[in-house]
Amino acid sequence: MTTLNILDYMLPVKECGEATNEWNLCRSDYSRLKDMIPTNFVFNISENHLNWMRGFREYPEFCAAVGVYNRRLVLIFYPMDSEGKRIAEKEYPYTYLTEMVSDLKLQEIQEYTIVKNTILSKGFEKIEKDADLAFPISNKPVLEQDKAVEAIEKWRESGMDWFYREYKETEGIGIFRKFYVPTADLCLDQYLTGITCSFGLKYNDIYGKMLVTLIFISFRENLQGSERSQMISNTYDWAKPCPPICRIPDVDVGNEF
């Protein structure tokens, strides 16, 4: 398990608004984007941040709004109600895009079941015997580890090319301003101690192009000791970028504060 050596941050709502407004300005300035977003940097979400978020677990969704604070890129997390509106608080947790302090471990545990069949005749004579390996079927929306790694590698290799294309074609209007994160996918149980979040690039069939996503790698006290399922993974694809996948209505997205 990676030890996260990070401080906990809470940002007053006024400064949240200033940060998201600054990001909206950056989206049309490729030189600023290039300097601000190294494609091998990540966001770290601490256990204290998660404890704050657990207090809002009854709400269906969190938003990860993108901002610029102290000239650095940040994610600001806030809960949303069933209508997609921000739950009003005086301050919200935020985290900087930063260089990783150690290697990042992606883990996937798959359990296989041997199904053994023996058939006895009416006279209790053994007439058939076989054994099959039953492959796991996931009960959760697990993003397979190979796909997660592929998306992260595409971001590392082509993230700046993606920004440049959006800058040239849309003057930055098509660049994400926030991400939607379903609360259920956060798995905010007592075993979760921290999350490292990376950008990724993944092709979307509906929009017919590569979209940026957030890939969350969770750190748990005991991955195998958590609630049992046929496939266990610490890697999930949770976040939908806005734009283009925005709620309706979603007026002045990125300026919710």
N, C-alpha and C positions, 0 to 999 in steps of 0.2 A: 504493500500500500504506500502511495506517495504521501509524504507529510507536507501539508500546505502551510508555508510560513508566510501568512498574510495578516493584515490588520482588518478590523471590521469597520465598515463605513456606513453612515446614515446621512442622507443628503436632504436638507430642508426643501420643501415643495417649491419655493420660489427659485432656488438654485437648480432644481430639476428642470423647471421650465427654461431657464437660461441655457442649460446644457443641451437640451433637445433642440432649441432654436439654433444653437451654434452648429450642431450636426447638420441641420437642414441647410445652412449656408455652406458647409464643407462639401456637401454632395455635388455641388456644381464647380468645385475647384479640385481638379485632378492632382495638382502638385501637393496640396495639403493632404489629400487622401493617401497618396503614395508615401508620404513621410510619417503619417499617423498610424498606419496599419501594417506592421510587419506580418507577413502571412504565416509565420511560425510562432506567433504570440497567442495567448489564451486568456480567458477570464477564469478566475477562481472564486467560487462561492463557498464561504466558510460555514461552519456549524452554527455559529451565532446568527448568521443570515438565515439559515434554514429554520432555526428556532423561531425567528420572527415570522417567516412565511407559514409555519405550522399554525400560527394563530389565525390564519385566513383560509384554512384548508377546506372550509365549507363552500367557498366560492368556486365556480367551475373553471376559472382560467386566470392565469397570470399574464401580464404583459412584460416583456423585456424591451424597454425603450432604449434606443441608442442615443448617446449624448457625448458632448465634449466638455470636460471639466479639467481645469488646470492644464489645458492644452493636450490632454490625453483622452483617448476614447474610453467610454464607460458604458456599462449596461445598468439600467435602473429598473428595479423590479417593483411592480405594484399589482395587487389583486383586482379583478374585474368582476362585476356582477353579471347576472344572466342577460342583461341588455348590452353588455360590452362596455360599461362605464366604469371609470376608475373609482375604487373605494377610497373616499377622502381620508387622508392622514396628514399629520404635520410634516412627516419626513418618511423617506423610503430608502431601503438598502441599495447600494450601488457597488460596483466593482470595476477596477481598471483592467484594460487589456494590457497584459504584462508577459514578460518572458518566463518560460517555465523554469522552475528552480531544480527540477530533477526529471528523470525519465517518467513517462506516462504509461501506465499499464492498462491495456484493454483486456478484459477477461470475459470469457464465455464458457459456461459449464453446461454440457449436454448430458442428460441421463438417458440411458438406453435400457430397454426392458427385453429380456429373453422370454418369448412366449412359447411354452412347451406344451404340446398336445399329445395325449395318448388315448387311443380308442380301444375299448374292450368290447369283445363280442358278447352276445347274450349268455354265452357259456363262460364269461369272464376270461376269455383268451385274448391276449394282446394281438391286435391285427394291424395297427398303424401307429407310428410314432414319428413326430417331427418337431423341429424347433426353428423359430424365426426370430430375427432381430427386429424389434419394433422401434422405428425412428421417432424422435420426440416431435410433438406438435406444441408450439408455444401458445400459452394462454394470454400472453401480453404482446403489445406491439413492439417486439424486439427488432431493432435494426441489427442485422447480422454483422458480426465483427468485420468481416472482409469488406462489406459495403461501407461501413463507417470509415475504415482506413482508406478506402478508395476515395471517398468524398473529401476527407481531410488532405490527402495527397494532391487531389485536383486543386483544392484551395491553395495549398502551398505553392504549387507550380503555376497556376493560372489565375489566382485571385486578382492580381493587378491587371491582367488582361481583361478580366470581367469588368472591373471598375472602369477601365479605359473605354471599353465598348459602350457601356451605359452612359458614360460621360459624353462620348461623341454622338451617340444616337438619340439620347433623350435629355442631354445637358444635366444629367444626374437625377432627373425626376423619377426614373425607374429604380434607383438605388434604395434599398431597404431603410426604413425609419424605425421600425420596431418588429418584434416577433411575438407571436401568440404561443403560449405554453400551457397546455391543458394541465390543470392541477392534479388530476388522477395520474398522469404520467410522471409527475415528480416523485411519486412514491415516498412521501414525507413520513416514513415510519421511524422508529427509534434506532434502527440500525444505520441510517444514513448520516454520515459525519461530514461530508463535503462533496463538492462537485467541481470538476474542471470542465469548462465549456470552450469548444473550438468552433470556429467557422468551418463550413464545408460547402462544396459545390456539388449539386445533384441535378440531373436532368429531370424536368417535369413534363410529362406527356401532354397535359392539358394546355400549358402555356407554350409548349414547343421550344423550350430553351433551358439553359442552365440557370438554376436559382440558387441563391445563397441560403443555407440553413444553419441552425445551431445544433451541434452534436454535443450532448451532455454525457460525460463520463463520471459515474458516481463512485464514491468511496464508502464502503460499508465495513462495519466492524467484523462481519463474518458473512461473506457472500453465500457460502454453502449453508450457513446456519440460519439464514433468513427463511421466510415462508417458502415452502417447497413448491416447485413447479417442475414441469418436465424439461424446461430449458431455463437457465438462469444466466443473465447477462448484466454487466454494469454499463452497457452502452445503449442509449436510446436516441431515436430521432424524434425530438419533441416539437421543435419550433417551426412555425410557418411564417415566412417573411411578408411584411406589409410595407410598401407594395411588393408584389401585385395582389397577394391574398389578403385583402382587407375586409373588415366587417362592414356591413351596410346597415345604417349609415355610419360612416367613419369620417366625420368632418374635421379638418385641421389635424390630421393624424400626425403624431410627433409633437403636438403642442397641447397635449391634454392637461398640462399643469397650469 
